Amino acid sequence: MTVIRSQVIGCGAYLPERILTNAELAKTVDTSDEWIAARTGIKRRRIAAAGETTADLAVKSAERALADAKIAASDIDMIVVGTTTPDETFPSVATAVQSRIGMTRGAAFDVQAVCSGFIYGLAVADNFIKARQAETILLIGAETMSRLMDWTDRTTCVLFGDGAGAIVLRAGEGRGDAADRGVFNTKLYSDGRLHDLLYVDGGPSTTGTTGHLRMLGKEVFKHAVINIADSIEASVRDSGVAMSDIDWFVPHQANQRILDATARRLKVAPERFISTIEEHGNTSAASVPLALDVAIQDGRIKRGDLVLLEAMGGGLTWGAALLRW
């Protein structure tokens, strides 16, 4: 039996030039390099320059992904951007990317699932391809989380950074078994009752302002480990492979302790979890494609590897996706 699979044919990423270290943060808020590193694993993060927007980061990551795929913007049928920090309330970041890369056909739109935005966007793109409504899709995760920070709140401002990552998906044929190349499945979940655990205290319909990010860290940690592990197990169970078959786990980079606790819960060696949190911090919807790009560039992820992507974000939202590279 022949099936349509969404295959990754290109990957790219971009980080702003400015590096903000823990030591620098300690000069403006009651914290220290040791305190941040011990509790989160973060040592530094990138911060967008004044006037540098989410769309700016997204465009640069998109151009690198297109170059890696060796295709032109005219080959793209659709752009999907996962972001919670758009340049404007509307229009979407995706349409700004569409204009700036010179794509003049198809459709472009944003997906808002906070840190799960790239996983949600992958599910949307995969389903468009499987439904034969698009053949080639540019998927981006891009954020300027620094614009949502209360820089006097040490429980949140030390965690987040800015960046963007992108992949190009193209329809390919498979046999419908675990030997196929491409996306096997995506698993999406949410629980709106958990709003108060992670949210922004502003918006156009409430305060008329952007607001600041607020979080109950201990509760988020508990739900993250349980929910992420459950979504990974669901993805693996429905794919026809075993947990031991997965070569690499590419998680949302929220907290190194969450990554380690998830690995323990799944009984997976932590070395199989790609971690970039020390260098990037939490870049929300950008964190999975940023980590993916790092692991591709350094040679860890190779053609034919089984790769499990996962994330959890405000809402709460969470999910996983399994693919063969």
C-alpha positions in Angstrom: 0.0 0.0 0.0 1.3 3.4 -0.9 0.8 6.3 1.5 1.7 10.0 1.5 4.3 11.0 4.1 5.5 14.5 5.0 9.2 14.3 4.6 11.7 16.9 5.9 13.9 18.1 3.1 15.5 21.2 4.7 16.2 22.8 8.1 17.5 26.2 9.2 17.7 28.4 12.3 18.6 31.9 13.4 19.6 33.4 16.7 19.9 37.1 17.4 23.5 38.4 17.9 23.1 39.7 21.5 24.0 37.2 24.2 22.6 37.8 27.7 24.5 35.8 30.3 23.4 34.8 33.8 26.1 37.0 35.3 24.7 40.0 33.4 21.2 39.2 34.7 22.6 39.1 38.3 23.4 42.8 38.0 19.8 43.8 37.6 17.8 41.1 39.5 18.3 39.2 42.7 19.9 36.0 41.2 23.2 34.5 40.3 24.8 32.3 37.7 24.9 29.4 40.1 21.2 29.8 41.1 20.0 29.9 37.5 22.2 27.1 36.2 21.4 24.7 39.1 17.6 25.2 38.8 17.3 25.4 35.0 20.5 24.4 33.2 20.5 27.8 31.4 23.8 29.7 31.2 23.0 32.3 28.5 20.2 33.3 26.0 19.9 35.4 22.9 18.0 38.7 22.9 16.6 40.4 19.8 18.0 43.8 19.1 15.9 47.0 19.3 13.7 47.0 16.3 14.4 43.3 15.5 11.1 41.5 15.3 9.8 38.0 15.3 9.3 38.2 11.6 12.9 39.2 11.1 14.0 36.1 12.9 11.5 33.9 11.1 12.6 35.2 7.6 16.3 34.4 8.3 15.5 30.9 9.5 13.2 30.4 6.5 15.9 31.5 4.1 18.4 29.0 5.6 15.8 26.2 5.5 15.0 26.9 1.8 18.7 27.0 1.0 19.2 23.7 2.8 16.3 22.2 0.9 17.7 23.6 -2.4 14.3 25.0 -3.4 13.0 28.5 -4.1 10.2 30.4 -2.4 8.1 29.9 -5.5 8.1 26.2 -4.7 6.3 26.7 -1.4 2.5 26.1 -1.3 2.0 27.2 2.3 3.7 28.8 5.3 2.8 27.9 8.9 4.4 29.9 11.8 4.2 28.8 15.4 4.5 31.9 17.5 3.1 33.6 20.6 4.9 36.9 20.0 3.7 38.3 16.6 5.0 41.6 15.4 1.4 42.9 15.4 -1.9 41.7 16.7 -2.6 41.2 13.0 -1.7 40.3 10.3 0.2 37.2 10.9 3.9 36.7 11.0 3.5 34.1 8.3 2.1 36.6 5.8 5.1 38.9 6.6 7.4 36.0 5.9 5.5 35.2 2.7 6.0 38.8 1.4 9.6 39.1 2.3 10.8 35.8 0.8 8.9 36.5 -2.4 6.2 33.8 -2.2 3.3 35.0 -4.2 0.8 32.1 -4.1 -0.7 29.7 -1.6 -1.6 30.5 2.0 0.2 31.7 5.1 -1.0 31.7 8.7 0.1 31.5 12.3 -0.6 28.8 14.9 -0.8 29.9 18.6 0.0 27.2 21.1 2.8 28.9 22.9 5.7 26.5 23.5 3.9 23.7 21.7 3.4 25.9 18.6 5.9 24.1 16.4 4.4 20.7 17.3 0.9 22.0 16.6 2.2 23.6 13.4 3.8 20.3 12.3 0.4 18.5 12.9 -1.4 21.1 10.7 1.2 21.0 7.9 1.3 17.2 8.0 -2.4 16.9 7.6 -2.5 19.4 4.7 0.1 17.3 3.0 -1.7 14.0 3.7 -5.0 15.5 2.5 -3.1 16.5 -0.8 -4.1 20.1 -0.3 -0.4 21.1 -0.3 2.8 19.5 -1.5 5.5 21.7 0.0 5.2 23.6 3.3 7.5 25.9 5.2 7.0 25.4 8.9 8.6 27.9 11.3 8.8 28.4 15.0 9.8 32.0 15.9 9.7 34.0 19.1 10.8 37.2 20.7 9.9 36.1 24.3 12.1 38.9 25.7 9.3 41.3 24.8 7.0 39.5 27.3 9.3 39.5 30.3 8.9 41.4 33.5 12.6 42.0 34.0 12.1 42.4 37.8 10.7 38.9 38.2 13.6 36.5 38.6 11.3 33.4 38.4 10.6 34.1 34.8 13.0 36.6 33.2 16.0 34.2 33.6 14.3 31.5 31.6 13.5 32.9 28.2 15.3 33.9 25.0 14.6 34.8 21.4 15.2 32.8 18.2 13.7 31.0 15.2 13.9 27.7 13.5 12.4 26.3 10.3 11.9 23.1 8.3 10.6 22.4 4.8 8.2 19.5 4.5 7.4 17.9 1.1 5.0 15.1 0.2 6.7 11.8 -0.5 5.5 8.2 -0.9 5.8 5.5 1.7 4.6 2.0 2.2 2.8 2.8 5.4 5.2 1.0 7.7 7.9 1.9 10.2 10.6 1.8 7.5 9.1 4.9 5.8 10.9 8.2 5.8 8.7 11.1 7.0 6.2 11.9 9.7 4.6 8.8 11.3 2.1 10.6 13.6 1.4 13.7 15.7 -0.3 13.8 19.0 -1.9 17.0 20.3 -3.5 17.7 23.7 -4.6 20.7 25.8 -6.3 21.4 29.1 -7.8 24.9 29.4 -8.4 24.4 33.2 -4.7 24.9 33.8 -4.6 28.5 32.4 -3.3 30.0 35.6 -0.1 27.9 35.6 1.4 29.7 32.6 -0.1 32.8 31.0 0.4 36.4 30.0 -1.5 39.0 32.0 -2.5 41.2 29.1 -4.1 41.2 25.6 -6.1 43.4 23.2 -9.5 42.2 24.5 -8.6 42.5 28.2 -6.0 45.1 29.2 -5.3 46.5 25.7 -1.6 45.9 26.5 0.9 43.2 25.7 1.3 42.1 29.3 3.9 40.0 31.0 4.5 36.3 31.3 3.4 34.8 34.6 4.1 31.2 35.7 3.7 28.8 38.7 7.0 27.0 38.1 6.5 24.0 40.4 3.1 23.2 39.0 4.3 23.6 35.4 7.2 21.2 36.1 4.9 18.5 37.5 2.5 18.7 34.6 5.3 18.9 32.0 7.0 15.7 33.0 3.7 13.7 33.2 2.1 15.1 30.1 5.1 15.1 27.9 5.9 11.5 28.8 2.4 10.4 28.1 2.3 12.1 24.7 5.6 10.4 23.8 4.3 7.0 24.8 1.1 7.6 22.8 3.1 8.5 19.7 5.5 5.5 20.0 2.6 3.1 20.7 0.8 4.1 17.6 3.8 4.1 15.3 4.7 0.4 15.3 8.2 1.0 16.8 9.6 0.6 20.3 10.9 3.3 22.6 14.3 1.7 22.3 14.1 2.2 18.5 14.1 5.9 18.7 17.5 7.4 18.0 17.0 10.9 19.2 14.4 12.8 21.3 14.2 16.6 20.5 12.3 18.2 23.3 11.1 21.7 24.0 13.9 23.4 25.9 12.1 24.6 29.0 14.3 23.4 31.8 17.1 20.8 32.0 15.5 19.2 35.0 12.3 18.6 33.0 14.3 16.9 30.3 16.1 14.7 32.8 13.0 13.8 34.7 11.2 12.9 31.5 14.0 10.7 30.4 13.9 8.9 33.8 10.1 8.4 33.6 10.5 6.9 30.1 13.6 4.9 31.2 15.6 6.4 28.3 19.2 7.4 28.6 19.4 11.2 29.0 22.1 11.3 26.3 19.5 10.5 23.7 17.7 13.9 24.6 19.1 16.8 22.5 19.6 19.7 24.9 20.5 23.3 23.9 19.0 24.9 26.9 22.4 26.0 28.3 23.0 28.2 25.2 19.5 29.2 24.2 17.2 29.2 27.2 13.5 28.7 26.6 12.6 30.1 23.1 9.0 28.8 23.2 7.8 27.7 19.8 11.4 28.1 18.4 13.1 25.8 20.8 12.3 22.4 19.0 13.5 23.5 15.5 16.5 25.3 17.0 17.5 22.1 18.9 16.8 20.1 15.8 19.1 22.3 13.7 21.9 22.0 16.2 21.7 18.2 16.2 21.7 18.1 12.4 24.6 20.5 12.0 26.8 18.6 14.5 26.0 15.3 12.8 24.1 13.6 15.6 20.8 13.3 13.6 21.4 11.5 10.3 19.3 10.3 7.4 17.2 7.4 8.5 17.2 8.2 12.2 14.0 8.0 14.2 13.4 11.3 15.8 10.8 12.1 18.5 9.8 15.8 18.9 7.8 17.0 21.9 6.7 20.2 23.8 4.4 21.7 26.4 3.3 25.3 26.7 0.7 27.6 28.1 -2.9 26.7 27.9 -1.8 24.2 28.9 -1.0 22.6 25.5 1.3 19.7 24.8 2.1 17.2 22.1 4.6 14.9 20.4 5.5 13.9 16.8 7.5 11.0 15.5 9.3 11.0 12.2 12.1 9.3 10.3 14.7 11.8 9.2 
